[in-house]
């Protein structure tokens, strides 16, 4: 059974993961408007992946006889200055989520909740992958330096991303 403190922390993370999904959906919409269909597709897959994280946490709380409490989801921004800016915002967001996961681990350790700590190890690994993936895209966009041909190729590559069946890290 989950302690009250752990349950509240997991519910807060469920909300944060919902926000992540909502944010990436907003980023996808911005990319659609900018005629960056590949980037829009990449962010749509990212949004779906974040929903997988929501469900992983949701099911865990239920399995541990906890109570899921869904709260309001903050409205995400909807405007960025450039493709680089939108991916830099995504990178900053992933760093923020990593901090949230680290704080959850601290709560699990403090509560001697080894089962939750084990679950969170998956999220720690996932965050390393998430940060590395987004950073690689940021670095490519910086190298492209606004060159239309380079942006075209990056956009096309990002459009080939697929969602992993396991709900884990997707390809690309």
Protein Blocks (a to p, Z undefined) as FASTA:
>chain_A
ZZfklmmmmmmmmmmmmmmmmmmmmmmmmmmmnopaklmmmmmmmmmmmmmmmmmmmmmm
mmnopacdddddddddfbdfbfklmmmmmmmmmmmmmmmmmmmmmmmmmnopaklmmmmm
mmmmmmmmmmmmmmmmmmmmmmnnopaklmmmmmmmmmmpccdfklpaceZZ
